[in-house]
Amino acid sequence: MKKIKLFLDPILYYMEDSSGYASSCYIDLLKGEVVLPDVDEDVSDEDAENEDRYFYIEPIPSHEGYEIMQDFAASVESDEIRDQMFDALERKKPFFNFKSTLADYPDIQKKFFEYKDNRLKEILRDRLAEYGYELEEKTIQ
């Protein structure tokens, strides 16, 4: 298995993007960086179709994002806060309501974002492993 070292913050952002903008984001497997064919002048859409060099960053489906929120809510120790989170998830606009509920609890909100990022990293690791790559996280030193 080939190793690839990446800064994960931009990749996690694009994995979560449901706006459609992320539909054209790739990892350049040779350079280990995110490329956007619509924006990067030296990479065309046709270039990005080269699967030996470019790995498509597939946004997670909304049901997976919802599942991440449910799983996190289930892990919250406070019955009151956990109930509020599940209530938010059962109403219309569950993503908005869940994040609004979290805003009332900054410590739990921070834990949620860490939890979500870890889940997204695991999804990315699995996807890259299927493609023959082992993910190593690049950090700023």
DSSP file (Angstrom, degrees, kcal/mol; ACC not computed):
  #  RESIDUE AA STRUCTURE BP1 BP2  ACC     N-H-->O    O-->H-N    N-H-->O    O-->H-N    TCO  KAPPA ALPHA  PHI   PSI    X-CA   Y-CA   Z-CA
    1    1 A M              0   0    0      0, 0.0     2,-0.2     0, 0.0   132,-0.2   0.000 360.0 360.0 360.0 134.1    0.0    0.0    0.0
    2    2 A K  E     -a  133   0A   0    130,-2.2   132,-3.6     1,-0.0     2,-0.4  -0.567 360.0-132.0 -80.5 142.7    1.3    3.5   -0.9
    3    3 A K  E     -a  134   0A   0    130,-0.2     2,-0.4    -2,-0.2   132,-0.2  -0.760  20.1-170.8 -95.3 142.7    1.5    6.1    1.8
    4    4 A I  E     -a  135   0A   0    130,-2.7   132,-2.6    -2,-0.4     2,-0.5  -0.996  10.0-152.8-134.2 130.6    0.1    9.6    1.2
    5    5 A K  E     +a  136   0A   0     -2,-0.4     2,-0.3   130,-0.2   132,-0.2  -0.894  26.1 170.2-106.1 123.8    0.7   12.5    3.6
    6    6 A L  E     -a  137   0A   0    130,-2.5   132,-3.8    -2,-0.5     2,-0.6  -0.959  42.4-120.9-136.3 148.0   -2.0   15.2    3.5
    7    7 A F        -     0   0    0     25,-0.4     4,-0.5    -2,-0.3   132,-0.1  -0.809  33.1-162.1 -77.8 124.2   -3.2   18.3    5.4
    8    8 A L     >  +     0   0    0     -2,-0.6     4,-3.0   130,-0.4     5,-0.3   0.730  66.5  82.4 -89.7 -22.3   -6.7   17.1    6.3
    9    9 A D  H  > S+     0   0    0      1,-0.2     4,-2.0     2,-0.2    -1,-0.2   0.910  97.0  41.7 -53.5 -50.3   -8.5   20.4    7.1
   10   10 A P  H  > S+     0   0    0      0, 0.0     4,-2.1     0, 0.0    -1,-0.2   0.880 115.6  51.4 -66.3 -33.0   -9.4   21.4    3.5
   11   11 A I  H  > S+     0   0    0     -4,-0.5     4,-2.2     2,-0.2    -2,-0.2   0.925 109.3  49.1 -68.0 -43.9  -10.3   17.8    2.6
   12   12 A L  H  X S+     0   0    0     -4,-3.0     4,-1.3     1,-0.2    -1,-0.2   0.884 109.4  54.4 -62.2 -37.8  -12.6   17.4    5.6
   13   13 A Y  H  X S+     0   0    0     -4,-2.0     4,-0.8    -5,-0.3     3,-0.4   0.942 110.8  44.1 -60.4 -47.8  -14.2   20.7    4.6
   14   14 A Y  H  < S+     0   0    0     -4,-2.1     3,-0.3     1,-0.2    -1,-0.2   0.820 107.7  59.1 -70.0 -29.7  -14.9   19.5    1.1
   15   15 A M  H  < S+     0   0    0     -4,-2.2    45,-3.2     1,-0.2    -1,-0.2   0.826 111.7  42.0 -65.4 -29.3  -16.2   16.1    2.4
   16   16 A E  H  < S+     0   0    0     -4,-1.3     2,-0.4    -3,-0.4    -1,-0.2   0.589  87.0 112.7 -91.6 -12.6  -18.8   18.0    4.3
   17   17 A D     <  +     0   0    0     -4,-0.8     3,-0.3    -3,-0.3     5,-0.1  -0.470  32.9 172.1 -72.3 118.2  -19.8   20.5    1.6
   18   18 A S        +     0   0    0     -2,-0.4    -1,-0.2     1,-0.1    44,-0.1   0.305  57.9  92.2-104.3   7.8  -23.3   19.9    0.4
   19   19 A S  S    S-     0   0    0      1,-0.1    -1,-0.1     0, 0.0    -2,-0.1   0.647  99.6-113.9 -77.4 -14.0  -23.4   23.1   -1.8
   20   20 A G  S >  S+     0   0    0     -3,-0.3     3,-1.3     0, 0.0     4,-0.1   0.165  94.6 104.6  99.7 -18.8  -22.2   21.3   -4.9
   21   21 A Y  G >  S+     0   0    0      1,-0.3     3,-1.1     2,-0.1    -7,-0.1   0.866  75.5  58.4 -62.0 -35.6  -18.9   23.2   -4.9
   22   22 A A  G >  S+     0   0    0      1,-0.3     3,-1.7     2,-0.1    -1,-0.3   0.571  78.2  92.4 -72.3  -7.4  -17.1   20.2   -3.6
   23   23 A S  G <  S+     0   0    0     -3,-1.3    -1,-0.3     1,-0.3    -2,-0.1   0.623  89.9  44.7 -65.8  -8.1  -18.2   18.2   -6.6
   24   24 A S  G <  S+     0   0    0     -3,-1.1     2,-0.4    -4,-0.1    14,-0.4  -0.027  85.2 117.4-124.2  33.8  -15.0   19.1   -8.4
   25   25 A C    <   +     0   0    0     -3,-1.7    32,-2.6    32,-0.3     2,-0.3  -0.849  35.2 172.1-105.8 137.8  -12.4   18.6   -5.6
   26   26 A Y  E     -BC  35  56B   0      9,-2.5     9,-2.9    -2,-0.4     2,-0.5  -0.915  32.5-122.6-136.8 160.0   -9.6   16.1   -5.9
   27   27 A I  E     -BC  34  55B   0     28,-2.7    28,-2.4    -2,-0.3     2,-0.9  -0.942  24.3-136.0-102.2 125.7   -6.4   15.0   -4.2
   28   28 A D  E  >> -BC  33  54B   0      5,-3.3     4,-2.8    -2,-0.5     5,-0.9  -0.743  16.2-159.9 -78.4 108.6   -3.4   15.1   -6.4
   29   29 A L  T  45S+     0   0    0     24,-3.5    -1,-0.2    -2,-0.9    25,-0.1   0.707  86.3  49.6 -68.8 -21.3   -1.8   11.8   -5.4
   30   30 A L  T  45S+     0   0    0     23,-0.5    -1,-0.2     1,-0.1    24,-0.1   0.882 122.6  29.6 -82.6 -41.2    1.6   12.8   -6.6
   31   31 A K  T  45S-     0   0    0      2,-0.2    -2,-0.2     0, 0.0    -1,-0.1   0.667  98.7-131.1 -92.8 -18.4    1.8   16.2   -4.8
   32   32 A G  T  <5 +     0   0    0     -4,-2.8   -25,-0.4     1,-0.3     2,-0.3   0.919  65.7 112.8  67.8  44.7   -0.4   15.3   -1.8
   33   33 A E  E   <S-B   28   0B   0     -5,-0.9    -5,-3.3   -27,-0.1     2,-0.3  -0.960  71.0 -98.2-144.2 162.8   -2.6   18.4   -2.1
   34   34 A V  E     -B   27   0B   0     -2,-0.3     2,-0.4    -7,-0.2    -7,-0.2  -0.625  37.9-171.0 -82.1 135.8   -6.2   19.4   -2.9
   35   35 A V  E     -B   26   0B   0     -9,-2.9    -9,-2.5    -2,-0.3     3,-0.1  -0.970  15.8-159.6-127.6 146.5   -6.9   20.6   -6.4
   36   36 A L    >>  -     0   0    0     -2,-0.4     4,-3.5   -11,-0.2     3,-2.1  -0.923   6.8-159.0-123.6 102.6  -10.0   22.2   -7.8
   37   37 A P  T 34 S+     0   0    0      0, 0.0     8,-0.2     0, 0.0     6,-0.2   0.802  92.8  56.5 -54.5 -31.1  -10.0   21.9  -11.6
   38   38 A D  T 34 S+     0   0    0    -14,-0.4   -13,-0.1     1,-0.1     6,-0.0   0.749 123.1  24.9 -70.6 -22.1  -12.5   24.8  -11.9
   39   39 A V  T <4 S+     0   0    0     -3,-2.1     2,-0.5     1,-0.1    -1,-0.1   0.803 103.2  79.7-110.3 -46.3  -10.1   27.0  -10.0
   40   40 A D    ><  -     0   0    0     -4,-3.5     3,-1.5     1,-0.2    -1,-0.1  -0.558  64.3-155.8 -72.7 116.2   -6.6   25.7  -10.5
   41   41 A E  T 3  S+     0   0    0     -2,-0.5    -1,-0.2     1,-0.3     3,-0.0   0.777  89.3  55.5 -65.5 -27.3   -5.4   26.8  -13.9
   42   42 A D  T 3  S+     0   0    0      1,-0.1     2,-0.5     2,-0.0    -1,-0.3   0.439 102.4  62.8 -89.1   2.8   -2.9   24.1  -14.3
   43   43 A V    <   -     0   0    0     -3,-1.5     2,-0.2    -7,-0.2    -1,-0.1  -0.969  68.0-166.8-129.4 117.2   -5.4   21.3  -13.8
   44   44 A S     >  -     0   0    0     -2,-0.5     4,-2.1     1,-0.1     5,-0.1  -0.503  37.3-107.5 -94.3 167.5   -8.3   20.8  -16.1
   45   45 A D  H  > S+     0   0    0      1,-0.2     4,-0.7     2,-0.2    -1,-0.1   0.878 123.5  53.7 -58.7 -37.8  -11.5   18.7  -15.6
   46   46 A E  H >4 S+     0   0    0      1,-0.2     3,-0.8     2,-0.2    -1,-0.2   0.902 106.2  51.4 -65.5 -41.2  -10.0   16.3  -18.2
   47   47 A D  H >4 S+     0   0    0      1,-0.2     3,-2.1     2,-0.2    -2,-0.2   0.919 104.0  58.6 -58.7 -43.7   -6.7   16.0  -16.2
   48   48 A A  H 3< S+     0   0    0     -4,-2.1    -1,-0.2     1,-0.3    -2,-0.2   0.681  90.7  70.7 -64.1 -18.4   -8.7   15.2  -13.0
   49   49 A E  T << S+     0   0    0     -3,-0.8     2,-1.2    -4,-0.7    -1,-0.3   0.582  70.5 103.5 -74.7  -8.2  -10.2   12.2  -14.7
   50   50 A N    X>  -     0   0    0     -3,-2.1     4,-2.8    -4,-0.2     3,-1.5  -0.634  55.6-170.2 -75.8  97.2   -6.8   10.5  -14.6
   51   51 A E  T 34 S+     0   0    0     -2,-1.2    -1,-0.2     1,-0.3    -3,-0.0   0.649  79.2  66.1 -69.7 -15.2   -7.5    8.1  -11.7
   52   52 A D  T 34 S+     0   0    0      1,-0.1    -1,-0.3    -3,-0.1     3,-0.1   0.754 118.9  22.2 -74.1 -22.4   -3.8    7.2  -11.4
   53   53 A R  T <4 S+     0   0    0     -3,-1.5   -24,-3.5     1,-0.2   -23,-0.5   0.736 120.2  53.5-113.1 -33.3   -3.0   10.8  -10.3
   54   54 A Y  E  <  -C   28   0B   0     -4,-2.8     2,-0.5   -26,-0.2   -26,-0.2  -0.907  57.0-161.0-118.6 134.3   -6.2   12.3   -8.9
   55   55 A F  E     -C   27   0B   0    -28,-2.4   -28,-2.7    -2,-0.4     2,-0.2  -0.954  25.1-126.4-112.6 120.4   -8.5   11.0   -6.2
   56   56 A Y  E     -C   26   0B   0     -2,-0.5     2,-1.2   -30,-0.2   -30,-0.3  -0.469  12.8-138.3 -68.7 128.6  -12.0   12.4   -6.1
   57   57 A I        -     0   0    0    -32,-2.6   -32,-0.3    -2,-0.2    -1,-0.1  -0.764  23.5-156.8 -88.0  98.4  -13.0   13.9   -2.7
   58   58 A E        -     0   0    0     -2,-1.2   -35,-0.1   -34,-0.1   -32,-0.0  -0.652  13.4-125.9 -82.0 122.8  -16.6   12.6   -2.5
   59   59 A P        -     0   0    0      0, 0.0   -43,-0.2     0, 0.0   -44,-0.2  -0.367  31.8-107.0 -62.8 145.9  -18.8   14.6   -0.2
   60   60 A I        -     0   0    0    -45,-3.2     5,-0.0     1,-0.1    60,-0.0  -0.510  37.8-107.3 -72.6 143.4  -20.5   12.5    2.5
   61   61 A P    >>  -     0   0    0      0, 0.0     4,-1.6     0, 0.0     3,-1.1  -0.339  28.5-111.8 -66.7 154.0  -24.2   12.0    1.9
   62   62 A S  H 3> S+     0   0    0      1,-0.3     4,-2.6     2,-0.2     5,-0.2   0.826 116.4  61.3 -58.7 -32.5  -26.5   13.9    4.2
   63   63 A H  H 3> S+     0   0    0      1,-0.2     4,-1.9     2,-0.2    -1,-0.3   0.844 104.0  49.8 -66.0 -30.2  -27.7   10.6    5.8
   64   64 A E  H <> S+     0   0    0     -3,-1.1     4,-2.1     2,-0.2    -1,-0.2   0.893 110.4  49.3 -72.4 -38.9  -24.1   10.0    7.0
   65   65 A G  H  X S+     0   0    0     -4,-1.6     4,-1.8     2,-0.2    -2,-0.2   0.898 111.7  49.5 -63.1 -40.1  -23.8   13.5    8.4
   66   66 A Y  H  X S+     0   0    0     -4,-2.6     4,-2.5     1,-0.2    -2,-0.2   0.901 109.2  52.1 -64.0 -42.0  -27.1   12.9   10.2
   67   67 A E  H  X S+     0   0    0     -4,-1.9     4,-2.9     1,-0.2     5,-0.2   0.880 106.2  54.1 -63.1 -38.8  -25.8    9.6   11.5
   68   68 A I  H  X S+     0   0    0     -4,-2.1     4,-2.3     2,-0.2    -1,-0.2   0.922 110.0  47.1 -61.1 -43.8  -22.7   11.3   12.9
   69   69 A M  H  X S+     0   0    0     -4,-1.8     4,-2.7     2,-0.2    -2,-0.2   0.916 112.8  49.2 -64.3 -42.8  -24.8   13.8   14.8
   70   70 A Q  H  X S+     0   0    0     -4,-2.5     4,-2.3     2,-0.2    -2,-0.2   0.932 111.4  48.9 -60.7 -46.8  -27.1   11.0   16.1
   71   71 A D  H  X S+     0   0    0     -4,-2.9     4,-0.9     1,-0.2    -1,-0.2   0.903 112.8  47.6 -62.0 -41.3  -24.1    8.9   17.3
   72   72 A F  H >X S+     0   0    0     -4,-2.3     3,-1.2    -5,-0.2     4,-0.6   0.945 110.0  51.9 -65.4 -46.2  -22.5   11.9   19.0
   73   73 A A  H >< S+     0   0    0     -4,-2.7     3,-1.2     1,-0.3    -2,-0.2   0.893 105.7  55.7 -56.9 -40.4  -25.8   12.8   20.7
   74   74 A A  H 3< S+     0   0    0     -4,-2.3    -1,-0.3     1,-0.3    -2,-0.2   0.756 104.7  54.6 -63.9 -23.8  -26.1    9.3   22.0
   75   75 A S  H << S+     0   0    0     -3,-1.2     2,-0.3    -4,-0.9    -1,-0.3   0.572  80.0 110.2 -87.7  -9.1  -22.7    9.7   23.6
   76   76 A V    <<  -     0   0    0     -3,-1.2     6,-0.1    -4,-0.6    -3,-0.0  -0.506  59.2-151.1 -72.2 130.2  -23.5   12.8   25.6
   77   77 A E  S    S+     0   0    0     -2,-0.3     2,-0.4     4,-0.0    -1,-0.1   0.860  71.6  85.8 -72.7 -37.2  -23.7   12.1   29.3
   78   78 A S     >  -     0   0    0      1,-0.2     4,-2.7     2,-0.0     5,-0.2  -0.521  65.4-154.3 -71.8 120.9  -26.2   14.7   30.3
   79   79 A D  H  > S+     0   0    0     -2,-0.4     4,-2.5     1,-0.2     5,-0.2   0.900  94.3  52.3 -59.5 -41.1  -29.8   13.4   29.8
   80   80 A E  H  > S+     0   0    0      2,-0.2     4,-1.9     1,-0.2    -1,-0.2   0.937 113.8  40.5 -63.3 -48.6  -31.1   17.0   29.4
   81   81 A I  H  > S+     0   0    0      2,-0.2     4,-2.3     1,-0.2    -2,-0.2   0.912 114.4  52.8 -68.8 -41.9  -28.6   18.0   26.7
   82   82 A R  H  X S+     0   0    0     -4,-2.7     4,-2.5     1,-0.2     5,-0.2   0.920 109.6  49.6 -58.6 -44.3  -28.8   14.6   25.0
   83   83 A D  H  X S+     0   0    0     -4,-2.5     4,-2.4    -5,-0.2    -1,-0.2   0.893 109.5  51.7 -62.5 -39.9  -32.6   15.0   24.8
   84   84 A Q  H  X S+     0   0    0     -4,-1.9     4,-2.3     2,-0.2    -1,-0.2   0.898 110.0  49.7 -63.3 -39.6  -32.3   18.5   23.4
   85   85 A M  H  X S+     0   0    0     -4,-2.3     4,-1.9     2,-0.2    -2,-0.2   0.933 112.1  46.1 -65.9 -45.8  -30.0   17.2   20.7
   86   86 A F  H  X S+     0   0    0     -4,-2.5     4,-1.1     1,-0.2    -1,-0.2   0.874 111.3  53.3 -65.8 -35.2  -32.3   14.3   19.7
   87   87 A D  H >X S+     0   0    0     -4,-2.4     4,-0.8    -5,-0.2     3,-0.6   0.920 108.2  50.6 -62.3 -43.2  -35.3   16.7   19.7
   88   88 A A  H >< S+     0   0    0     -4,-2.3     3,-0.6     1,-0.2    10,-0.3   0.875 108.6  52.3 -62.0 -37.4  -33.3   19.0   17.3
   89   89 A L  H 3< S+     0   0    0     -4,-1.9    -1,-0.2     1,-0.2    -2,-0.2   0.718 106.5  53.8 -72.8 -20.4  -32.6   16.1   15.0
   90   90 A E  H << S+     0   0    0     -4,-1.1    -1,-0.2    -3,-0.6    -2,-0.2   0.609  97.2  79.9 -89.8 -12.5  -36.3   15.1   14.9
   91   91 A R  S << S-     0   0    0     -4,-0.8     6,-0.1    -3,-0.6    -3,-0.0  -0.359  97.9 -78.0 -87.1 170.7  -37.5   18.6   13.8
   92   92 A K  S    S+     0   0    0      1,-0.2    -1,-0.2    -2,-0.1     5,-0.2  -0.359 118.6  25.9 -60.9 150.4  -37.4   20.1   10.3
   93   93 A K  S  > S+     0   0    0      3,-0.1     4,-2.6    -3,-0.1     5,-0.2   0.959  75.0 178.7  56.7  57.3  -34.0   21.4    9.4
   94   94 A P  H  > S+     0   0    0      0, 0.0     4,-2.6     0, 0.0     5,-0.2   0.839  73.9  54.0 -61.5 -35.1  -32.2   18.9   11.7
   95   95 A F  H  > S+     0   0    0      2,-0.2     4,-2.2     1,-0.2     5,-0.2   0.947 113.1  42.5 -65.0 -47.2  -28.7   20.1   10.8
   96   96 A F  H  > S+     0   0    0      1,-0.2     4,-2.2     2,-0.2    -1,-0.2   0.936 116.8  47.4 -62.5 -47.6  -29.4   23.7   11.5
   97   97 A N  H  X S+     0   0    0     -4,-2.6     4,-2.2    -9,-0.2    -2,-0.2   0.879 110.9  51.4 -65.0 -38.4  -31.3   22.9   14.7
   98   98 A F  H  X S+     0   0    0     -4,-2.6     4,-2.4   -10,-0.3    -1,-0.2   0.941 112.3  45.5 -63.3 -47.0  -28.6   20.5   16.0
   99   99 A K  H  X S+     0   0    0     -4,-2.2     4,-1.6     1,-0.2    -2,-0.2   0.842 111.3  53.3 -67.8 -32.3  -25.9   23.1   15.5
  100  100 A S  H  X S+     0   0    0     -4,-2.2     4,-0.6     2,-0.2    -1,-0.2   0.898 109.3  49.0 -66.4 -39.8  -28.0   25.8   17.1
  101  101 A T  H >< S+     0   0    0     -4,-2.2     3,-1.2     1,-0.2     4,-0.3   0.917 109.2  52.4 -64.4 -43.2  -28.5   23.5   20.1
  102  102 A L  H >< S+     0   0    0     -4,-2.4     3,-2.3     1,-0.3     7,-0.4   0.847  96.6  67.9 -61.0 -33.9  -24.7   22.9   20.3
  103  103 A A  H 3< S+     0   0    0     -4,-1.6    -1,-0.3     1,-0.3    -2,-0.2   0.768  93.2  59.6 -59.8 -25.1  -24.1   26.6   20.3
  104  104 A D  T << S+     0   0    0     -3,-1.2    -1,-0.3    -4,-0.6    -2,-0.2   0.614 108.3  46.6 -76.2 -12.0  -25.7   26.8   23.8
  105  105 A Y    <>  -     0   0    0     -3,-2.3     4,-2.8    -4,-0.3     3,-0.4  -0.706  66.6-179.6-132.8  79.2  -23.0   24.4   25.1
  106  106 A P  H  > S+     0   0    0      0, 0.0     4,-2.3     0, 0.0     5,-0.2   0.824  82.1  51.9 -54.5 -37.8  -19.5   25.5   23.8
  107  107 A D  H  > S+     0   0    0      2,-0.2     4,-1.8     1,-0.2     5,-0.1   0.919 114.5  42.3 -66.4 -41.5  -17.7   22.6   25.5
  108  108 A I  H  > S+     0   0    0     -3,-0.4     4,-2.5     2,-0.2    -1,-0.2   0.866 111.0  56.7 -71.7 -35.9  -19.9   20.0   24.0
  109  109 A Q  H  X S+     0   0    0     -4,-2.8     4,-2.3    -7,-0.4    -2,-0.2   0.924 106.8  49.4 -59.5 -44.6  -19.8   21.9   20.7
  110  110 A K  H  X S+     0   0    0     -4,-2.3     4,-2.0     1,-0.2    -1,-0.2   0.916 111.0  49.8 -61.2 -43.1  -16.0   21.6   20.7
  111  111 A K  H  X S+     0   0    0     -4,-1.8     4,-2.6     1,-0.2    -1,-0.2   0.880 108.8  53.6 -63.5 -37.6  -16.3   17.9   21.4
  112  112 A F  H  X S+     0   0    0     -4,-2.5     4,-3.3     2,-0.2     5,-0.2   0.943 107.6  49.1 -62.8 -46.8  -18.7   17.4   18.6
  113  113 A F  H  X S+     0   0    0     -4,-2.3     4,-2.3     1,-0.2    -1,-0.2   0.884 112.8  47.8 -63.1 -37.1  -16.4   19.1   16.1
  114  114 A E  H  X S+     0   0    0     -4,-2.0     4,-2.2     2,-0.2    -1,-0.2   0.924 113.7  48.0 -65.0 -44.0  -13.6   16.9   17.2
  115  115 A Y  H  X S+     0   0    0     -4,-2.6     4,-2.2     2,-0.2    -2,-0.2   0.930 112.9  47.9 -60.9 -47.4  -15.8   13.8   17.0
  116  116 A K  H  X S+     0   0    0     -4,-3.3     4,-2.6     1,-0.2     5,-0.2   0.919 111.1  50.3 -62.4 -45.1  -17.1   14.7   13.6
  117  117 A D  H  X S+     0   0    0     -4,-2.3     4,-2.6    -5,-0.2    -1,-0.2   0.901 109.9  51.0 -61.8 -40.2  -13.6   15.4   12.2
  118  118 A N  H  X S+     0   0    0     -4,-2.2     4,-1.9     2,-0.2    -1,-0.2   0.897 110.8  48.5 -64.0 -39.6  -12.4   12.0   13.5
  119  119 A R  H  X S+     0   0    0     -4,-2.2     4,-2.2     2,-0.2    -2,-0.2   0.915 111.8  49.0 -65.8 -42.1  -15.3   10.3   11.8
  120  120 A L  H  X S+     0   0    0     -4,-2.6     4,-2.6     1,-0.2    -2,-0.2   0.896 109.5  52.6 -64.4 -39.6  -14.6   12.1    8.6
  121  121 A K  H  X S+     0   0    0     -4,-2.6     4,-2.9     1,-0.2    -1,-0.2   0.903 108.9  50.3 -61.0 -40.8  -10.9   11.1    8.8
  122  122 A E  H  X S+     0   0    0     -4,-1.9     4,-2.4     2,-0.2    -2,-0.2   0.905 109.9  49.8 -65.5 -41.1  -11.9    7.5    9.3
  123  123 A I  H  X S+     0   0    0     -4,-2.2     4,-2.4     2,-0.2    -2,-0.2   0.933 112.9  47.3 -61.1 -45.6  -14.2    7.7    6.2
  124  124 A L  H  X S+     0   0    0     -4,-2.6     4,-2.9     2,-0.2     5,-0.3   0.916 110.0  52.5 -63.3 -43.6  -11.3    9.2    4.2
  125  125 A R  H  X S+     0   0    0     -4,-2.9     4,-2.4     1,-0.2    -1,-0.2   0.926 111.1  47.7 -56.6 -45.4   -8.9    6.6    5.4
  126  126 A D  H  X S+     0   0    0     -4,-2.4     4,-1.9     2,-0.2    -1,-0.2   0.912 112.4  48.5 -63.5 -42.9  -11.2    3.8    4.3
  127  127 A R  H  X S+     0   0    0     -4,-2.4     4,-0.9     1,-0.2    -2,-0.2   0.923 113.7  46.1 -64.4 -43.9  -11.8    5.4    0.9
  128  128 A L  H  <>S+     0   0    0     -4,-2.9     5,-2.8     1,-0.2     3,-0.4   0.875 108.8  56.2 -67.2 -36.2   -8.1    5.9    0.3
  129  129 A A  H ><5S+     0   0    0     -4,-2.4     3,-1.3    -5,-0.3    -1,-0.2   0.892 103.7  54.0 -62.2 -39.5   -7.4    2.3    1.5
  130  130 A E  H 3<5S+     0   0    0     -4,-1.9    -1,-0.3     1,-0.3    -2,-0.2   0.794 109.1  50.1 -62.5 -26.6   -9.8    1.0   -1.1
  131  131 A Y  T 3<5S-     0   0    0     -4,-0.9    -1,-0.3    -3,-0.4    -2,-0.2   0.466 127.7-100.7 -90.8  -4.9   -7.8    2.9   -3.6
  132  132 A G  T < 5S+     0   0    0     -3,-1.3  -130,-2.2    -4,-0.4     2,-0.4   0.658  82.4 120.6  95.7  18.4   -4.5    1.5   -2.4
  133  133 A Y  E   < -a    2   0A   0     -5,-2.8     2,-0.5  -132,-0.2    -1,-0.3  -0.925  51.5-147.6-120.9 142.0   -3.3    4.4   -0.2
  134  134 A E  E     -a    3   0A   0   -132,-3.6  -130,-2.7    -2,-0.4     2,-0.3  -0.933  27.0-132.0-104.3 123.9   -2.5    4.6    3.5
  135  135 A L  E     -a    4   0A   0     -2,-0.5     2,-0.4  -132,-0.2  -130,-0.2  -0.574  23.2-177.3 -82.2 132.2   -3.3    8.1    4.9
  136  136 A E  E     -a    5   0A   0   -132,-2.6  -130,-2.5    -2,-0.3     2,-0.5  -0.998  27.3-125.6-122.7 132.7   -0.8   10.0    7.0
  137  137 A E  E     -a    6   0A   0     -2,-0.4     2,-0.3  -132,-0.2  -130,-0.2  -0.657  18.0-144.8 -83.3 126.6   -1.9   13.3    8.5
  138  138 A K        -     0   0    0   -132,-3.8  -130,-0.4    -2,-0.5     2,-0.3  -0.706  20.0-167.0 -85.4 138.0    0.5   16.2    7.7
  139  139 A T        -     0   0    0     -2,-0.3     2,-0.4  -132,-0.1  -132,-0.0  -0.900  26.0-110.0-125.6 156.7    0.8   18.8   10.4
  140  140 A I              0   0    0     -2,-0.3     0, 0.0     1,-0.1     0, 0.0  -0.719 360.0 360.0 -82.3 130.1    2.2   22.3   10.6
  141  141 A Q              0   0    0     -2,-0.4    -1,-0.1     0, 0.0     0, 0.0   0.432 360.0 360.0-102.3 360.0    5.3   22.2   12.7
